[in-house]
Amino acid sequence: MSSRQAGLAAPLTMTGLILGARMIAPVILPVSLFGAAVGAVAAQKGLTLTELNAMNLFVYAGAAQLVALGFWQESWNAAAILNIALITATINARLFLMSAALRPWFQQAPSHVAYPALLTMTDAGYVLGQRYYAEGGRDMGIFLGSGLVLWATWMIAPIPGFLLGSLTRDARAFGIDLVMPVFFSAMVARLWQGRGDTIAWIAAGLTGYLIQRQFGGSVHVVIGAMVGLVTAAMLTPPVGASGEGKA
């Protein structure tokens, strides 16, 4: 596919796909370790390999899957199903904010390109894509290529953990739960644009920490993100205002 596709402000090229796959390569090992932990917990909870593969295919959300497995039970009723659905929805609610942040880039591409790319969105792929876009890149292949690699990794990685069943059900025992936050922090740091970003990030992080300490659960992810978003909006000059840059 040509890198100069006519009429596309955000083209999708084979070169971009390959580059996206290469750029996301450093994340494959930590994602594989995390996936192995999910597979081991699934085995301990009594899921079959078919059920695990189905969950990976249709849910495809590592942190949400691991937390949901912590609430897994042998017998189900309506209340238990509603509870685990709400937990999963709460953890994944951040994807609404992330997809909204991608709109300036994705709206330049046709729907048959943008929507399949969004289906592969992960935390790591989002940060990589945002950094690429902030540096002036527009090739959708970067986002889709990295997303497909992570999806393929996630479909395979839990299987060894499931078959071995030797990992602890608590990912924190190996520090696996820190892998993605550390990677995310290292990547997002390059998106920093000034004092306004610093204040918004601190507000989001501090709010999330306090909510989690007070109430536990996963709602702190959504509340922290919303506080950071509102703070950033308040500190960003309106379009057309005098002055340049952020506060």
C-alpha positions in Angstrom: 0.0 0.0 0.0 1.4 3.4 -1.0 2.6 5.8 1.6 0.9 8.6 -0.3 -2.7 7.3 -0.5 -4.8 9.8 -2.3 -7.3 11.8 -0.1 -6.1 10.3 3.2 -4.7 12.8 5.8 -4.0 9.7 8.0 -2.8 7.0 5.6 -2.5 3.3 6.4 0.8 1.9 4.9 2.6 -1.3 5.1 5.7 0.6 6.2 3.7 2.0 9.1 2.5 -1.4 10.1 6.0 -2.8 10.2 7.3 0.2 12.1 4.5 0.0 14.6 5.3 -3.7 15.2 9.0 -2.9 15.7 8.2 0.1 18.0 6.1 -2.0 20.3 8.6 -4.9 20.5 10.0 -3.9 23.9 6.6 -4.5 25.5 6.2 -8.1 24.2 8.1 -9.7 27.1 6.3 -7.9 30.0 2.9 -8.4 28.3 3.8 -12.1 27.9 4.6 -12.4 31.6 1.4 -10.6 32.6 -0.5 -12.9 30.2 1.1 -16.0 31.8 -0.1 -14.8 35.2 -3.6 -14.4 33.9 -3.5 -17.9 32.4 -2.3 -19.4 35.7 -5.0 -17.7 37.6 -7.6 -18.9 35.1 -6.4 -22.5 35.6 -6.6 -22.1 39.3 -10.2 -20.8 39.0 -11.2 -23.8 37.0 -11.6 -22.3 33.6 -10.9 -24.5 30.6 -8.4 -23.6 28.0 -11.3 -22.9 25.5 -12.9 -20.6 28.0 -9.6 -18.7 28.6 -9.1 -18.3 24.9 -12.6 -17.0 24.4 -12.1 -14.5 27.2 -8.9 -13.3 25.6 -10.6 -12.9 22.3 -13.8 -11.1 23.4 -12.6 -9.2 26.5 -9.0 -8.5 25.5 -8.2 -6.4 28.6 -5.4 -7.7 30.7 -5.9 -5.8 33.9 -9.7 -6.2 33.8 -9.3 -9.9 33.2 -7.0 -10.4 36.1 -9.2 -8.5 38.5 -12.3 -10.2 37.2 -10.7 -13.6 37.8 -10.2 -12.6 41.4 -14.0 -12.5 41.7 -14.6 -15.7 39.8 -16.8 -18.3 41.4 -18.1 -21.7 40.6 -21.8 -20.9 40.8 -23.3 -17.7 39.3 -26.4 -15.7 39.9 -27.6 -12.4 38.5 -26.0 -10.4 41.3 -22.6 -12.0 40.8 -22.8 -11.5 37.0 -23.7 -7.9 37.5 -20.9 -7.3 40.0 -18.2 -8.7 37.7 -19.6 -6.8 34.7 -19.5 -3.5 36.7 -15.9 -4.3 37.8 -14.8 -4.9 34.2 -16.7 -1.8 32.9 -15.1 0.4 35.6 -11.6 -0.7 34.9 -12.1 -0.3 31.1 -13.9 3.0 31.3 -10.5 4.7 30.7 -10.8 3.5 27.1 -13.5 6.1 26.6 -11.2 8.9 27.5 -8.3 7.4 25.5 -10.4 7.0 22.4 -11.7 10.5 22.7 -8.1 11.8 22.9 -7.3 10.0 19.6 -10.1 11.8 17.7 -7.9 14.5 16.2 -5.8 11.8 14.5 -8.4 9.1 13.8 -11.1 11.5 12.4 -8.7 12.1 9.5 -9.0 8.5 8.4 -12.0 6.7 6.9 -14.1 4.6 9.2 -13.0 1.3 7.7 -9.5 2.2 8.8 -10.1 4.0 12.1 -12.6 1.5 13.7 -10.5 -1.6 13.2 -7.5 0.2 14.7 -9.6 1.2 17.7 -10.5 -2.4 18.4 -6.8 -3.1 19.0 -6.3 -0.2 21.5 -4.3 -0.9 24.6 -2.6 1.3 27.2 0.8 0.7 25.6 -0.4 1.1 22.1 -2.2 4.3 23.0 0.8 5.9 24.5 3.0 4.9 21.7 0.5 6.2 19.1 0.1 9.5 21.0 3.8 10.1 21.2 4.1 9.3 17.4 1.3 11.7 16.6 2.7 14.5 18.9 6.0 14.2 17.0 4.1 14.9 13.7 3.4 11.3 12.5 0.1 10.5 10.9 0.4 6.9 9.5 -2.4 4.8 11.0 -0.2 1.8 10.4 1.8 2.6 13.4 -1.2 2.3 15.7 -2.7 -0.7 14.0 0.7 -2.6 13.6 1.5 -2.2 17.3 -2.0 -3.2 18.3 -2.0 -6.3 16.2 1.3 -7.4 17.7 0.0 -6.9 21.2 -3.3 -8.7 20.4 -1.4 -11.7 19.0 0.9 -11.8 22.0 -2.1 -11.7 24.3 -3.8 -14.6 22.6 -0.7 -16.8 23.0 0.9 -15.6 26.3 -1.7 -16.9 28.8 -1.5 -20.5 27.4 1.8 -21.5 28.9 0.8 -20.0 32.3 -2.5 -22.0 32.1 -0.7 -25.3 31.2 2.0 -24.9 33.8 -0.3 -23.5 36.5 2.7 -22.8 38.6 2.4 -19.0 38.9 0.9 -17.5 42.0 -2.6 -16.2 41.7 -1.3 -12.9 43.1 0.5 -11.0 40.3 2.0 -8.6 42.9 4.2 -11.4 44.3 6.3 -11.1 41.1 5.8 -7.4 40.6 4.0 -8.2 37.4 1.3 -5.6 38.2 4.0 -2.9 38.0 5.2 -3.8 34.5 2.6 -1.8 32.6 2.4 1.2 34.9 6.2 1.6 34.7 6.2 1.3 30.9 3.2 3.7 30.6 5.0 6.3 32.8 8.2 6.1 30.8 6.3 6.6 27.5 3.9 9.3 28.6 6.8 11.4 30.1 7.8 12.3 26.5 4.3 13.8 25.9 4.9 16.4 28.7 4.4 19.9 27.4 4.6 22.2 30.4 3.5 23.2 33.8 -0.2 22.6 33.0 0.5 18.9 32.2 2.4 18.5 35.5 -0.4 19.9 37.5 -3.0 17.8 35.7 -1.0 14.6 36.1 -0.4 15.3 39.8 -4.1 16.0 40.3 -5.1 12.7 38.6 -2.5 10.6 40.4 -3.1 12.0 43.8 -6.9 11.7 43.4 -6.7 8.1 42.2 -4.3 7.3 45.1 -6.6 8.8 47.8 -9.7 7.2 46.3 -8.1 3.8 46.2 -6.8 4.1 49.7 -10.2 5.1 51.0 -12.5 2.8 49.1 -10.4 0.2 47.3 -11.6 -1.4 44.2 -11.0 0.1 40.7 -13.2 3.1 40.6 -10.1 5.3 41.4 -9.0 4.7 37.8 -12.0 6.5 36.4 -12.2 9.2 39.0 -8.5 10.0 38.8 -8.7 10.2 35.0 -11.7 12.5 35.1 -10.1 14.9 37.7 -6.9 15.0 35.5 -9.1 15.7 32.4 -11.0 18.5 34.1 -7.8 20.0 35.5 -6.1 20.0 32.1 -9.2 21.6 30.5 -9.2 24.4 33.1 -5.5 25.1 32.5 -5.7 25.0 28.7 -6.4 28.4 27.0 -9.5 28.4 24.9 -9.1 28.3 21.1 -8.5 31.7 19.8 -7.2 33.1 23.2 -4.1 35.2 23.1 -0.8 33.6 24.0 0.6 30.3 23.0 1.1 27.0 24.7 -0.2 25.7 27.9 -0.2 27.2 31.4 
